[in-house]
Amino acid sequence: MQVYCTRPRGKGQPPHINQIDEDYFSNGKTQQRYCSTCGMPLIIKNRYVALSEKGQGGFGRTFVALDLDSPGETLAQKRHRILKLLHPNTQLSSAGLKLVERFFKEEAEALEELRHNQIPRLYAFFELSIAVYSQYQQQDNQHLVNGEQKLFYLVQEYIEGQDLEKELLRSRSEQKRNFSETEVIEVLQEVLGILKFIHANPKKALIHRDIKPSNIVRSNQDKQLYLIDFGAVKQVVKVVEEGADSSETVIVSPGFSPPEQVHGKTVTFTSDLYSLAASCVCLLTGKNPHSFDIPFNLEKWKTSATISPKLAKVLNKMLEPDPKNRYQSADDVIRALRNEGIIDVEKSKGTMIWLWMSLGIAGFGILLVLIWQIIIKSEKIPLSAEYFTRGEKSLLAQDTQKNKLTNSDCQGAFAKKQAGMNDFAKQNYQAAEANFKAAIDLFHKGVKNDTKTCYVDPETVIFWNNAKANSSTKVPLTVAIVIPIDIDNNVVELRKFSEQLLRGIAHRQNNFNQEKNQINNQTNTRTPSLNGTLLEIVIARDDNKEDISKRVAKHIIDNQIPGDNKFQGRNILAIVGNFTSRVLLAAGEEYNKHQIVTVSPSSTAIRQAKKLPDSDYEYNLGKYVFRIAPNDAIAANDLSEYIKNNQNNNSPSNEIGIFFNSKEIYSKSLKESLSKNFVASNVITCDLSKYNVQGCLPTIQNTRYWMLSLGIGDAERVFSITQARTNNLPMLGGDGYIPVFILPRKINKS
C-alpha cells in the first residue's frame, strides 16, 4: 500500500510516497517505519498512517490517514481519519514558536468541545519534534530547535462524501446545470442550523472564517451536509507570522470572504453569514462571486441565476458590504426565510414515522422476495464440457482456412491434431501422443518453409504433453490454465492473448516433462524433478466474463471437469490465468475462499483493500491471488515522467485529458495512478462508460496531452479517439492490448 510522508516540503516538490506491504499492518505490527526519502516516521504517534494527500495550502497539508487503533479486526474494517499538519510559512523566533504552541492548544481545545452531528469531531491534537536529515535542514520553512523540527497535528473525523464544489462541477459536466433554487435552500437551512450552534456555543462561541462550497461536504452515508475545515487553528499560524491581533483575520478565500476579512479587520458572526450567501451565489451561477463584483454590485449576479426575487432579497442582505447592514445572526436569516415563505415551520414528525413504518413493512416483504431470487439465481447450473479441455477438443478458434490455401504442412498438422483429439477423447493416450507429435513436426516444417502462413500451435504442444502424462503409470500433477478466449464473439485481442499465454505454458510444461530424464554430466545427478511425475495442463475458458470466471473457479476448486470422467480423483494444484483485473477479482473471491493459489500473468490493477477519500477505486484480491506483471503505478510513473520532461512552459495549456472506462478496473486503476502524479486542477477526465468519444470532446479537446486508459475490447474507441485528435500533440496510453491492425490507420508505429 502507498504511505505518504507528512514532513513539510518545499513549494513544488513532489510528495514522498513509500510502499509498505499491507500485511505489515494487518498482522498487528506497529514497529515504526521511516520515509525512504527523508527519514520521517511514517506511523504518526504510533497510530496514524497517511494514505493520501487530500489538499494543501499556506497553512499546511491535509492527509487521509488510517487509524491503526480504531475498531476492526482487519485493515479494511479500520477507520479513516483526517490528519492535518500545520506549519508556518516563515522562519519564527523561539518566542514566536512558543506563541504558536499556546494559540494552537487554545483553539484546538475549543474545537474539541464542539459536539454537533454535522461537524467532524476533533479526536486529537498534538505536537511532534522530529529529527531532520542534514540535507533537509536548509530547505525553506524548516523550524529547527536543536536539530529537530516541530510539527503540529490535528486528527479529525473523516466524512466520506463529496464537497459541494465537486457536486457543482459534476452537475455542470454531466447535466449541464447549476444547483436549483430548491437545492440551494436546502443548503441554506442545513448550514444555518450548524452556524446557529457554533455561534451560540456556551463554552466559546466560534466563527468558522472559511465557509465556501469546498468546505461543505455531503456525506455518502446519511446525505447530510457537514461543515469542515474551521479556520480557527489556521488563524493561529497567520496571527503569529504577521503579528496581527488574534481578533483580526488574515485568512482569505477570494470571492467568499467578506470585505472586513479581506482587509484584515475584526470578523463577527455576520462574516460567516456573508460567506454562506456567497457560496449560495456560486452554486446558483456556477461562478466565483468575485466575477460579479459582489458585494459592491448586488444586481449583476441575479442575471446568471434562476432565482425568485424573495430568495435573492435574503441573500443580498447577507451580502451587504457593511456588517451592520446584514442579518446579525443565523436565527435572523431563518426568520427572514420563513417570513418570505421560502421555508416552512418544521412539520410534525408523527406523519413521517407512520410513513416509514408503512414503507418498512412493504420494503421488508420486497426484501424477502429479492433474497429468495438471489438464492435461486446463485444456484448456477454447471458449465458445459465446451469450457474445458485436456486434449479431447480445441478451445482456440483456429484460423485454418488461410493456412489450408497456402500451406499444406499446416493443413496436415491440423488434421493430425484433430486425430489426436479424437484418440484422447477415447482415452487412447498412446495413439493421441503419436498424432500430436506428428502434428508438431508438421507445424515446424510449415514454419520453416513459410513463417507468414504457419505457426506452431501451442495447444497441440500442451495436448501432446498431456497425452504422455496420462500414458504414464504415475498420476500426473495438474495445473489449470484459464484463457479469456470467447469462441462465440471471437474478439481478436482475446484470441491473440490466449495463444500467447498457452505458448508460454506449453514451453514450460514441455521443459518440465523432459527435464526429468536429463542427467547432469558434471555431477552425474538427475535434474531436480518430482520423481518421474509429469505435468498435465487443464485448459479452461472464461470468455473474459465475471460470472463465467466464478463458475469456472468452482469447477476447478471441486476438481470437477464436465464430461471428463477420467479426471475424477485428481487434484488441481494451482491456477494460472484470468486475463483482465475485473475478471480476476471475480474468480479470486472463490480461490481465496478455498485457499487455492492462482497466478495472473497480465492483471496490473493496483491492489487497494478499501476505498480511499475522493476516490471510489477499490481492488482487494486477497492473499491467495498473485500477479507477475508490474502494476499500473509503474506505467503511470513512466508516462508522467515523459510528460514532465516534455512540458512546454510557454504553452497556453499543460492540462492532461484522460479517457477511461469506469466499468473496467484496469482502466480506473491507471486513471487513478496517473491523476496522483499531477495537480488535480490540471487533470480532466471523461468516462467512456457514460459518454461516447464525441461527448467527451467539449471538456477534453483543448488539453495538451491525451491519455488513453482503456481496457480490453476498446480498440475501436481508441481509433475513434485518434481520429478526433485535430493536432499533432502527444497521445499516450497504458499497456492495454491494442491490435496492430488498428494503429496504421492513424498512428505511425515508429
TARA-V852916 format. One record per pair of residues at least 24 apart in sequence whose C-alpha atoms are under 8 Angstrom apart, sorted by the first residue. I is the first residue (numbers start at 1). J is the second residue. If there is no record, write none. Layout:
BEGIN
i->I j->J
i->I j->J
END
This chain:
BEGIN
i->1 j->607
i->1 j->608
i->2 j->51
i->2 j->52
i->3 j->42
i->3 j->49
i->3 j->50
i->3 j->51
i->3 j->52
i->4 j->42
i->4 j->49
i->4 j->50
i->4 j->51
i->4 j->52
i->4 j->53
i->5 j->35
i->5 j->40
i->5 j->41
i->5 j->42
i->5 j->50
i->6 j->40
i->6 j->42
i->6 j->50
i->6 j->85
i->7 j->40
i->8 j->60
i->8 j->61
i->8 j->87
i->8 j->141
i->8 j->142
i->9 j->139
i->9 j->140
i->10 j->139
i->10 j->140
i->10 j->141
i->22 j->75
i->25 j->68
i->25 j->75
i->26 j->74
i->26 j->75
i->38 j->132
i->38 j->133
i->38 j->136
i->39 j->132
i->39 j->133
i->40 j->130
i->40 j->131
i->40 j->132
i->50 j->83
i->51 j->612
i->52 j->612
i->52 j->613
i->54 j->613
i->54 j->614
i->58 j->88
i->58 j->89
i->59 j->86
i->59 j->87
i->59 j->88
i->59 j->89
i->59 j->234
i->59 j->237
i->59 j->238
i->60 j->84
i->60 j->85
i->60 j->86
i->60 j->87
i->60 j->88
i->61 j->85
i->61 j->86
i->64 j->158
i->64 j->612
i->64 j->613
i->75 j->609
i->76 j->609
i->76 j->610
i->80 j->157
i->80 j->158
i->81 j->155
i->81 j->156
i->81 j->157
i->81 j->158
i->82 j->154
i->82 j->155
i->82 j->156
i->82 j->157
i->82 j->158
i->83 j->153
i->83 j->154
i->83 j->155
i->83 j->156
i->84 j->153
i->84 j->154
i->84 j->155
i->85 j->151
i->85 j->152
i->85 j->153
i->85 j->154
i->86 j->151
i->86 j->152
i->86 j->153
i->86 j->234
i->86 j->237
i->87 j->151
i->87 j->152
i->87 j->237
i->88 j->141
i->88 j->237
i->88 j->238
i->88 j->241
i->89 j->141
i->89 j->241
i->90 j->141
i->90 j->241
i->91 j->141
i->91 j->142
i->91 j->143
i->92 j->143
i->92 j->241
i->96 j->240
i->96 j->241
i->99 j->240
i->100 j->236
i->100 j->237
i->100 j->240
i->103 j->233
i->103 j->236
i->104 j->233
i->104 j->236
i->107 j->232
i->107 j->233
i->107 j->236
i->108 j->154
i->108 j->233
i->110 j->203
i->110 j->204
i->113 j->203
i->114 j->198
i->114 j->201
i->116 j->194
i->116 j->197
i->118 j->194
i->118 j->224
i->118 j->225
i->118 j->226
i->118 j->227
i->119 j->194
i->119 j->226
i->119 j->227
i->119 j->228
i->120 j->156
i->120 j->157
i->120 j->158
i->120 j->159
i->120 j->226
i->120 j->227
i->120 j->228
i->121 j->156
i->121 j->157
i->122 j->154
i->122 j->155
i->122 j->156
i->122 j->157
i->123 j->154
i->123 j->155
i->123 j->156
i->123 j->157
i->124 j->154
i->124 j->155
i->124 j->156
i->125 j->152
i->125 j->153
i->125 j->154
i->125 j->155
i->126 j->152
i->126 j->153
i->126 j->154
i->127 j->151
i->127 j->152
i->127 j->153
i->128 j->152
i->128 j->153
i->159 j->217
i->159 j->219
i->159 j->226
i->160 j->219
i->160 j->220
i->160 j->221
i->160 j->613
i->160 j->614
i->161 j->217
i->161 j->218
i->161 j->219
i->161 j->220
i->161 j->221
i->161 j->613
i->161 j->614
i->162 j->217
i->162 j->218
i->162 j->219
i->162 j->220
i->162 j->614
i->163 j->213
i->163 j->214
i->163 j->215
i->163 j->216
i->163 j->217
i->163 j->218
i->164 j->213
i->164 j->214
i->164 j->215
i->164 j->216
i->164 j->217
i->164 j->218
i->165 j->213
i->165 j->214
i->165 j->283
i->166 j->214
i->168 j->283
i->168 j->286
i->172 j->286
i->178 j->283
i->178 j->284
i->178 j->285
i->178 j->286
i->179 j->283
i->179 j->284
i->179 j->285
i->180 j->284
i->180 j->306
i->181 j->284
i->181 j->306
i->181 j->307
i->181 j->308
i->184 j->280
i->184 j->283
i->184 j->284
i->185 j->342
i->187 j->225
i->187 j->280
i->188 j->276
i->188 j->280
i->189 j->334
i->190 j->225
i->191 j->225
i->191 j->226
i->191 j->227
i->191 j->276
i->192 j->330
i->192 j->331
i->192 j->333
i->192 j->334
i->193 j->330
i->194 j->227
i->195 j->272
i->195 j->330
i->196 j->329
i->196 j->330
i->196 j->331
i->199 j->269
i->207 j->232
i->207 j->268
i->207 j->269
i->207 j->272
i->208 j->232
i->208 j->272
i->209 j->249
i->209 j->251
i->209 j->257
i->209 j->267
i->209 j->271
i->209 j->272
i->210 j->251
i->210 j->252
i->210 j->253
i->210 j->256
i->210 j->257
i->210 j->272
i->210 j->275
i->211 j->256
i->211 j->272
i->211 j->275
i->211 j->276
i->211 j->279
i->212 j->256
i->212 j->275
i->212 j->276
i->212 j->278
i->212 j->279
i->213 j->279
i->213 j->282
i->213 j->283
i->254 j->290
i->255 j->288
i->255 j->289
i->255 j->290
i->255 j->291
i->255 j->294
i->256 j->289
i->256 j->290
i->258 j->319
i->258 j->321
i->259 j->321
i->269 j->328
i->269 j->329
i->270 j->318
i->270 j->323
i->270 j->326
i->270 j->327
i->270 j->328
i->270 j->329
i->271 j->323
i->273 j->318
i->273 j->319
i->273 j->327
i->273 j->329
i->273 j->330
i->274 j->318
i->274 j->319
i->274 j->320
i->277 j->315
i->277 j->316
i->277 j->318
i->277 j->319
i->278 j->319
i->294 j->319
i->295 j->319
i->295 j->320
i->295 j->321
i->296 j->321
i->310 j->340
i->310 j->342
i->311 j->337
i->311 j->342
i->380 j->551
i->382 j->551
i->382 j->555
i->382 j->562
i->383 j->551
i->383 j->552
i->383 j->562
i->384 j->562
i->384 j->563
i->385 j->561
i->385 j->562
i->385 j->563
i->385 j->564
i->387 j->540
i->387 j->541
i->387 j->542
i->388 j->538
i->388 j->539
i->388 j->540
i->388 j->541
i->388 j->561
i->388 j->562
i->389 j->538
i->389 j->539
i->389 j->540
i->390 j->463
i->390 j->466
i->390 j->536
i->390 j->537
i->390 j->538
i->390 j->539
i->391 j->420
i->391 j->421
i->391 j->424
i->391 j->425
i->391 j->462
i->391 j->463
i->391 j->464
i->391 j->466
i->391 j->467
i->392 j->420
i->392 j->421
i->392 j->422
i->392 j->423
i->392 j->424
i->392 j->425
i->393 j->418
i->393 j->421
i->393 j->422
i->393 j->425
i->394 j->459
i->395 j->485
i->395 j->487
i->395 j->539
i->395 j->540
i->395 j->541
i->396 j->459
i->396 j->485
i->396 j->487
i->396 j->495
i->396 j->498
i->396 j->499
i->397 j->487
i->397 j->490
i->397 j->495
i->402 j->453
i->403 j->453
i->403 j->454
i->406 j->453
i->407 j->446
i->407 j->450
i->407 j->453
i->407 j->454
i->408 j->446
i->409 j->442
i->409 j->443
i->409 j->445
i->409 j->446
i->410 j->442
i->410 j->443
i->410 j->446
i->410 j->454
i->410 j->455
i->412 j->439
i->412 j->442
i->413 j->438
i->413 j->439
i->413 j->440
i->413 j->441
i->413 j->442
i->413 j->443
i->414 j->439
i->415 j->439
i->417 j->460
i->424 j->467
i->429 j->467
i->429 j->468
i->429 j->470
i->429 j->471
i->430 j->467
i->430 j->468
i->430 j->471
i->432 j->464
i->432 j->467
i->433 j->463
i->433 j->464
i->433 j->465
i->433 j->467
i->433 j->468
i->436 j->460
i->436 j->461
i->436 j->463
i->436 j->464
i->437 j->461
i->437 j->464
i->457 j->503
i->458 j->499
i->458 j->502
i->458 j->503
i->458 j->506
i->459 j->502
i->459 j->503
i->459 j->506
i->461 j->506
i->461 j->510
i->462 j->505
i->462 j->506
i->462 j->509
i->462 j->510
i->462 j->537
i->465 j->509
i->465 j->510
i->465 j->513
i->465 j->535
i->465 j->536
i->466 j->535
i->466 j->536
i->466 j->537
i->469 j->533
i->469 j->534
i->469 j->535
i->469 j->536
i->472 j->534
i->474 j->532
i->474 j->533
i->474 j->534
i->475 j->533
i->475 j->534
i->475 j->570
i->476 j->533
i->476 j->534
i->476 j->535
i->476 j->536
i->477 j->533
i->477 j->534
i->477 j->535
i->477 j->536
i->477 j->571
i->477 j->572
i->477 j->573
i->478 j->535
i->478 j->536
i->478 j->537
i->478 j->538
i->478 j->570
i->478 j->571
i->478 j->572
i->478 j->573
i->478 j->574
i->479 j->535
i->479 j->536
i->479 j->537
i->479 j->538
i->479 j->572
i->479 j->573
i->479 j->574
i->479 j->575
i->479 j->576
i->480 j->537
i->480 j->538
i->480 j->539
i->480 j->540
i->480 j->556
i->480 j->572
i->480 j->573
i->480 j->574
i->480 j->575
i->480 j->576
i->481 j->537
i->481 j->538
i->481 j->539
i->481 j->540
i->481 j->575
i->481 j->576
i->481 j->577
i->482 j->539
i->482 j->540
i->482 j->541
i->482 j->542
i->482 j->575
i->482 j->576
i->482 j->577
i->482 j->578
i->483 j->539
i->483 j->540
i->483 j->541
i->483 j->542
i->483 j->543
i->483 j->544
i->483 j->577
i->483 j->578
i->483 j->579
i->484 j->541
i->484 j->542
i->484 j->543
i->484 j->544
i->484 j->578
i->484 j->579
i->485 j->541
i->485 j->542
i->485 j->543
i->485 j->544
i->486 j->541
i->486 j->542
i->486 j->543
i->486 j->544
i->487 j->543
i->491 j->713
i->492 j->739
i->493 j->712
i->493 j->713
i->493 j->737
i->493 j->738
i->493 j->739
i->494 j->712
i->509 j->535
i->509 j->536
i->542 j->578
i->544 j->578
i->544 j->579
i->544 j->580
i->544 j->583
i->545 j->583
i->546 j->582
i->546 j->583
i->546 j->584
i->546 j->586
i->546 j->587
i->547 j->586
i->549 j->578
i->549 j->583
i->549 j->584
i->549 j->586
i->549 j->587
i->550 j->586
i->550 j->587
i->550 j->590
i->553 j->587
i->553 j->590
i->553 j->591
i->554 j->590
i->557 j->591
i->557 j->594
i->557 j->596
i->573 j->597
i->574 j->598
i->575 j->599
i->576 j->600
i->576 j->601
i->577 j->601
i->577 j->602
i->578 j->603
i->579 j->603
i->580 j->666
i->580 j->712
i->581 j->605
i->581 j->664
i->581 j->665
i->581 j->666
i->582 j->664
i->582 j->665
i->582 j->666
i->585 j->619
i->585 j->620
i->585 j->621
i->588 j->621
i->588 j->622
i->588 j->624
i->588 j->625
i->589 j->621
i->589 j->622
i->591 j->624
i->591 j->625
i->592 j->622
i->592 j->623
i->592 j->624
i->592 j->625
i->595 j->624
i->596 j->624
i->597 j->624
i->597 j->625
i->597 j->626
i->598 j->624
i->598 j->625
i->598 j->626
i->599 j->625
i->599 j->626
i->599 j->627
i->599 j->628
i->600 j->625
i->600 j->626
i->600 j->627
i->600 j->628
i->601 j->627
i->601 j->628
i->601 j->629
i->602 j->627
i->602 j->628
i->602 j->629
i->603 j->627
i->603 j->629
i->603 j->631
i->603 j->666
i->604 j->629
i->604 j->630
i->604 j->631
i->604 j->632
i->604 j->666
i->605 j->631
i->605 j->632
i->605 j->665
i->605 j->666
i->605 j->669
i->605 j->670
i->606 j->631
i->606 j->632
i->606 j->633
i->606 j->669
i->617 j->668
i->617 j->669
i->617 j->672
i->619 j->665
i->632 j->669
i->632 j->670
i->632 j->673
i->633 j->670
i->633 j->673
i->633 j->674
i->635 j->670
i->635 j->734
i->635 j->735
i->636 j->670
i->636 j->673
i->636 j->674
i->636 j->677
i->636 j->734
i->637 j->673
i->637 j->674
i->637 j->677
i->639 j->674
i->639 j->732
i->640 j->674
i->640 j->677
i->640 j->678
i->643 j->705
i->653 j->702
i->653 j->703
i->653 j->704
i->654 j->682
i->654 j->703
i->654 j->704
i->654 j->705
i->655 j->682
i->655 j->683
i->655 j->684
i->655 j->703
i->655 j->704
i->655 j->705
i->656 j->682
i->656 j->683
i->656 j->684
i->656 j->703
i->656 j->704
i->656 j->705
i->656 j->706
i->656 j->707
i->657 j->683
i->657 j->684
i->657 j->685
i->657 j->686
i->657 j->700
i->657 j->701
i->657 j->703
i->657 j->704
i->657 j->705
i->657 j->706
i->657 j->707
i->658 j->683
i->658 j->684
i->658 j->685
i->658 j->686
i->658 j->700
i->658 j->706
i->658 j->707
i->658 j->708
i->658 j->709
i->659 j->685
i->659 j->686
i->659 j->687
i->659 j->688
i->659 j->706
i->659 j->707
i->659 j->708
i->659 j->709
i->659 j->710
i->660 j->685
i->660 j->686
i->660 j->687
i->660 j->688
i->660 j->708
i->660 j->709
i->660 j->710
i->661 j->687
i->661 j->688
i->661 j->689
i->661 j->709
i->661 j->710
i->661 j->711
i->662 j->687
i->662 j->688
i->662 j->689
i->663 j->689
i->664 j->710
i->664 j->711
i->666 j->710
i->666 j->711
i->667 j->709
i->667 j->710
i->667 j->711
i->668 j->709
i->670 j->709
i->670 j->734
i->671 j->709
i->693 j->717
i->693 j->720
i->693 j->721
i->701 j->725
i->704 j->729
i->704 j->730
i->705 j->729
i->705 j->730
i->705 j->731
i->705 j->732
i->706 j->730
i->706 j->731
i->706 j->732
i->707 j->731
i->707 j->732
i->707 j->733
i->708 j->732
i->708 j->733
i->708 j->734
i->709 j->733
i->709 j->734
i->709 j->736
i->710 j->734
i->710 j->736
i->711 j->736
i->711 j->737
i->712 j->736
i->712 j->737
i->712 j->738
i->715 j->739
i->715 j->742
i->716 j->742
i->719 j->743
i->719 j->745
i->719 j->746
i->722 j->746
i->722 j->747
END
